[in-house]
Amino acid sequence: MLSILIPVYNWDVRSLVAELHKQATNLGIAFEILLLDDASTDERIKEFNQELKLLDNVTLRALPSNAGRAVSRNLLARAAKYKHLLFMDCDSEPVDGKFLERYIPFCQQNPVVVYGGIQYKKIKVKPAYKLRWTYGIVCEERPAKERRKQPNSQFHTFNFLISKDLFMSIQFNEMLKHYGHEDTLFGIELTKKGITVQHIDNPLYHLDINDNQQYIQKTRYGVENLRILLNQYEDKPLLTKEIRLLKYYHVLEKTKMVWVGSMFYHTFNQLMLKNFNGSHPNLTLFNLYKLSYLSSLKFQKEAL
């Protein structure tokens, strides 16, 4: 009935898998939990996760070298034996004991794709982690009612159910090697197929909050992926329509002002980074940082 697919990288997933295993067993459904370690470097965590091989219906495999988010998820889908796939990130935790139960009615539909949402624990966060936590609370933690207003652009890979046939007809685009926008592109491909993402309130907690430096670097990777898409994706108008950052970038291109964005980045980069590392990171400024960095990439000698 259900294949639960979890790519793993340097994260102890024993608690997560134990909870999912308990919920699935209590529901009395046919299930499997497939774990794919994407060449984790933490030997201690890898040893901990080996314990999961003792659980029924749980399979743990490891890749010899790091393949990235898109490749690892595609490999998991190909290995799955059931008709519906439930993807989740390893650094997650069900909010309550009915997480799987809320997805089960949708396993009667085909094709189907359902996004459950993301939630952050309301805790005191140190300034060194404030940027990622603030962005998550303001930009990602949205109820289903709000997400349904733009269903496909509000899709994320963190926590979603999809019929296997539908997934295999799209898959994650493997030209994106680094973090960022593989979920955006997947949502666009769903739109092209005439598939609308369904949204429900069934969030997972996101546990691993990157520090400011890590998140800024991931953000840069995401912007670089956008540059790759601008150069290589065949349907640029649809790309621009679905990705807000590209809408603003398109305005700069039309008005021949991309050089202004690039100059802004090179002039104010350090001042922006100072704000992002403070106690009150400004998300409007953070969006401007992304736009100006994207503008600067146009003038790099080596095209991305």
C-alpha positions as CSV (number, residue, x, y, z in Angstrom):
1,M,0.0,0.0,0.0
2,L,2.6,2.6,1.1
3,S,6.3,3.0,0.6
4,I,7.9,5.5,3.1
5,L,11.0,7.0,1.5
6,I,13.7,8.8,3.6
7,P,17.0,10.0,2.2
8,V,19.5,10.2,5.0
9,Y,22.6,12.3,5.5
10,N,24.4,12.7,8.8
11,W,21.2,12.3,10.8
12,D,20.2,9.8,13.5
13,V,16.8,8.6,12.2
14,R,16.1,5.9,14.8
15,S,13.5,7.9,16.6
16,L,11.7,9.0,13.4
17,V,11.7,5.5,11.9
18,A,10.5,3.9,15.1
19,E,7.6,6.3,15.3
20,L,6.6,5.7,11.6
21,H,6.9,1.9,12.1
22,K,4.7,2.0,15.1
23,Q,2.0,4.1,13.4
24,A,2.0,2.0,10.2
25,T,1.8,-1.2,12.3
26,N,-1.1,0.1,14.4
27,L,-2.9,1.0,11.2
28,G,-2.6,-2.5,9.9
29,I,-1.5,-1.5,6.4
30,A,1.0,-3.0,4.1
31,F,4.1,-0.8,4.2
32,E,7.8,-0.5,3.8
33,I,10.3,2.1,5.0
34,L,13.2,2.6,2.7
35,L,16.3,4.5,3.9
36,L,19.1,5.6,1.6
37,D,22.2,7.0,3.2
38,D,23.7,9.5,0.8
39,A,27.4,8.8,1.8
40,S,27.1,10.3,5.3
41,T,30.5,11.3,6.8
42,D,29.5,10.9,10.5
43,E,30.6,7.3,11.3
44,R,28.9,7.4,14.7
45,I,25.5,8.3,13.3
46,K,25.9,5.7,10.5
47,E,26.5,3.0,13.2
48,F,23.4,4.1,15.1
49,N,21.2,3.8,12.1
50,Q,22.4,0.3,11.4
51,E,20.1,-0.8,14.3
52,L,17.1,-0.1,12.0
53,K,17.9,-3.1,10.0
54,L,16.5,-5.2,12.8
55,L,13.0,-3.8,12.2
56,D,10.5,-5.6,9.9
57,N,9.7,-3.9,6.6
58,V,12.7,-1.5,7.0
59,T,15.6,-1.4,4.5
60,L,18.7,0.7,4.8
61,R,21.1,1.1,1.9
62,A,24.1,3.4,1.5
63,L,25.6,5.1,-1.5
64,P,29.4,4.9,-2.0
65,S,29.6,8.7,-2.8
66,N,27.3,11.6,-2.3
67,A,24.7,11.8,-5.1
68,G,22.6,14.8,-4.0
69,R,19.0,15.4,-3.2
70,A,17.5,14.7,-6.6
71,V,19.4,11.5,-7.4
72,S,18.8,9.9,-3.9
73,R,15.1,10.6,-4.1
74,N,14.8,9.1,-7.6
75,L,16.7,6.0,-6.5
76,L,14.3,5.5,-3.5
77,A,11.3,5.8,-5.8
78,R,12.6,3.3,-8.2
79,A,13.2,0.8,-5.4
80,A,9.8,1.2,-3.9
81,K,7.3,-1.7,-4.3
82,Y,4.0,0.0,-3.4
83,K,1.8,2.2,-5.5
84,H,2.0,5.2,-3.3
85,L,5.2,7.0,-2.1
86,L,5.5,9.1,1.0
87,F,8.6,11.2,0.9
88,M,10.0,13.0,4.0
89,D,13.3,14.5,5.0
90,C,15.4,12.7,7.6
91,D,15.5,15.7,10.0
92,S,11.8,15.6,10.7
93,E,9.4,14.4,13.4
94,P,5.7,13.8,13.3
95,V,3.7,16.4,15.2
96,D,1.4,13.7,16.6
97,G,0.5,10.0,16.4
98,K,-1.9,10.4,13.5
99,F,0.6,11.5,10.8
100,L,0.3,8.4,8.6
101,E,-3.4,8.0,9.3
102,R,-4.2,11.4,7.6
103,Y,-2.5,10.3,4.4
104,I,-4.2,6.9,4.1
105,P,-7.4,8.1,2.4
106,F,-5.4,9.6,-0.4
107,C,-3.9,6.2,-1.2
108,Q,-7.2,5.3,-2.8
109,Q,-6.6,8.0,-5.5
110,N,-4.4,7.7,-8.5
111,P,-2.9,10.0,-9.7
112,V,-2.5,12.0,-6.6
113,V,0.0,14.3,-4.9
114,V,-0.5,15.7,-1.4
115,Y,1.6,18.1,0.6
116,G,1.2,17.9,4.4
117,G,3.2,21.0,5.4
118,I,6.1,21.9,7.7
119,Q,6.2,23.2,11.3
120,Y,8.9,24.6,13.6
121,K,9.0,24.1,17.3
122,K,8.6,27.4,19.2
123,I,11.8,27.5,21.0
124,K,14.4,30.2,22.0
125,V,16.9,30.4,19.1
126,K,20.4,31.7,19.4
127,P,21.3,34.6,17.0
128,A,23.7,32.2,15.1
129,Y,20.6,30.2,14.0
130,K,18.0,33.0,13.8
131,L,18.0,33.5,10.0
132,R,16.9,30.0,9.1
133,W,14.4,29.7,11.9
134,T,12.9,33.1,11.1
135,Y,12.6,32.2,7.4
136,G,11.0,28.9,8.3
137,I,8.4,30.4,10.6
138,V,7.5,33.3,8.3
139,C,7.8,31.8,4.8
140,E,7.3,28.0,5.2
141,E,5.0,27.3,8.1
142,R,1.7,27.9,6.4
143,P,-1.7,26.3,6.9
144,A,-3.3,24.3,4.1
145,K,-6.0,26.9,3.6
146,E,-3.3,29.5,2.7
147,R,-1.2,27.0,0.6
148,R,-4.2,26.1,-1.5
149,K,-4.3,29.6,-3.0
150,Q,-1.1,28.7,-5.1
151,P,-1.1,24.9,-4.8
152,N,1.8,23.9,-7.0
153,S,4.1,26.8,-6.1
154,Q,3.6,25.9,-2.4
155,F,4.8,22.3,-3.0
156,H,7.9,21.2,-1.0
157,T,9.8,17.9,-0.9
158,F,9.9,17.8,2.9
159,N,6.7,15.9,3.4
160,F,4.5,14.7,0.5
161,L,2.5,11.7,-0.7
162,I,2.5,10.9,-4.4
163,S,1.3,7.9,-6.6
164,K,4.4,6.1,-7.9
165,D,3.3,6.1,-11.5
166,L,2.9,9.9,-11.4
167,F,6.3,10.4,-9.7
168,M,8.1,8.1,-12.2
169,S,6.6,10.1,-15.1
170,I,8.4,13.3,-13.8
171,Q,11.1,12.5,-11.2
172,F,13.4,15.1,-9.7
173,N,15.6,16.9,-12.2
174,E,19.2,15.6,-11.7
175,M,20.9,18.5,-13.4
176,L,20.4,20.4,-10.1
177,K,23.3,19.0,-8.1
178,H,23.2,21.3,-5.1
179,Y,20.5,22.3,-2.6
180,G,17.6,24.4,-3.8
181,H,14.6,24.6,-6.2
182,E,14.3,20.9,-7.0
183,D,10.9,21.1,-5.4
184,T,10.0,24.2,-7.3
185,L,10.9,22.5,-10.6
186,F,8.9,19.4,-9.6
187,G,5.8,21.6,-8.9
188,I,6.2,23.2,-12.4
189,E,6.3,19.8,-14.0
190,L,3.1,18.8,-12.2
191,T,1.5,22.0,-13.6
192,K,2.5,21.1,-17.1
193,K,0.8,17.7,-16.6
194,G,-2.4,19.4,-15.4
195,I,-1.9,18.0,-11.9
196,T,-2.9,20.1,-8.9
197,V,-1.2,19.5,-5.6
198,Q,-3.7,18.8,-2.8
199,H,-2.8,20.4,0.6
200,I,-3.8,19.2,4.0
201,D,-2.8,20.1,7.6
202,N,-0.5,17.2,8.4
203,P,2.9,18.8,9.1
204,L,6.2,17.4,10.2
205,Y,8.5,19.3,12.5
206,H,11.7,20.4,10.9
207,L,14.4,19.7,13.5
208,D,17.7,20.6,11.9
209,I,18.0,24.3,11.8
210,N,21.1,25.4,9.9
211,D,23.3,28.1,11.4
212,N,23.4,31.4,9.5
213,Q,26.5,30.6,7.6
214,Q,25.3,27.2,6.4
215,Y,21.9,28.6,5.4
216,I,23.4,31.6,3.5
217,Q,25.6,29.1,1.6
218,K,22.6,26.9,0.8
219,T,20.7,30.0,-0.3
220,R,23.5,30.8,-2.7
221,Y,23.4,27.3,-4.0
222,G,19.7,27.7,-4.6
223,V,20.2,31.0,-6.5
224,E,22.9,29.3,-8.6
225,N,20.4,26.6,-9.4
226,L,18.1,29.3,-10.7
227,R,20.9,30.5,-13.0
228,I,21.3,27.0,-14.3
229,L,17.6,26.7,-15.0
230,L,17.5,30.1,-16.8
231,N,20.3,28.8,-19.0
232,Q,19.0,25.3,-19.6
233,Y,15.2,24.9,-18.9
234,E,13.2,24.8,-22.0
235,D,10.1,26.7,-20.8
236,K,11.5,30.0,-19.4
237,P,8.1,31.8,-19.4
238,L,6.6,29.2,-17.1
239,L,9.7,29.2,-14.9
240,T,9.4,33.0,-14.5
241,K,5.7,32.8,-13.8
242,E,6.1,30.3,-11.0
243,I,9.2,31.6,-9.2
244,R,8.8,35.0,-7.6
245,L,12.5,35.8,-7.5
246,L,12.6,35.2,-11.3
247,K,9.7,37.6,-11.8
248,Y,11.7,40.4,-10.2
249,Y,14.8,39.4,-12.1
250,H,12.8,39.4,-15.4
251,V,11.8,43.0,-14.7
252,L,15.5,43.9,-14.3
253,E,16.3,42.2,-17.6
254,K,13.5,44.0,-19.4
255,T,14.6,47.4,-18.1
256,K,18.3,46.5,-18.7
257,M,19.0,47.1,-15.0
258,V,20.6,43.8,-14.1
259,W,23.9,45.6,-13.8
260,V,22.3,47.7,-11.0
261,G,21.4,44.5,-9.1
262,S,24.9,43.2,-9.5
263,M,26.5,46.5,-8.3
264,F,24.2,46.5,-5.3
265,Y,25.4,43.0,-4.4
266,H,29.0,43.9,-4.6
267,T,28.6,47.2,-2.8
268,F,26.3,46.0,0.1
269,N,27.1,42.3,0.4
270,Q,29.0,42.6,3.7
271,L,26.4,44.9,5.3
272,M,23.6,42.5,4.3
273,L,25.5,39.6,5.8
274,K,26.0,41.5,9.0
275,N,22.2,41.9,9.3
276,F,21.6,38.2,8.6
277,N,24.0,37.2,11.4
278,G,22.3,39.5,13.9
279,S,19.4,38.9,16.3
280,H,16.8,40.4,14.0
281,P,17.4,39.3,10.4
282,N,15.4,41.2,7.9
283,L,13.7,38.9,5.4
284,T,12.9,41.7,2.9
285,L,16.7,42.4,2.8
286,F,17.3,38.6,2.5
287,N,15.1,38.5,-0.6
288,L,17.0,41.5,-2.0
289,Y,20.3,39.6,-1.3
290,K,19.1,36.7,-3.4
291,L,18.0,39.0,-6.3
292,S,21.2,40.9,-6.3
293,Y,23.3,37.8,-6.1
294,L,21.4,36.3,-9.1
295,S,22.1,39.5,-10.9
296,S,25.8,39.3,-10.1
297,L,26.0,35.8,-11.6
298,K,25.1,37.1,-15.1
299,F,28.5,38.9,-15.2
300,Q,30.7,36.0,-13.9
301,K,33.3,35.0,-16.4
302,E,32.3,31.3,-16.0
303,A,28.7,30.9,-16.8
304,L,26.8,28.5,-14.5
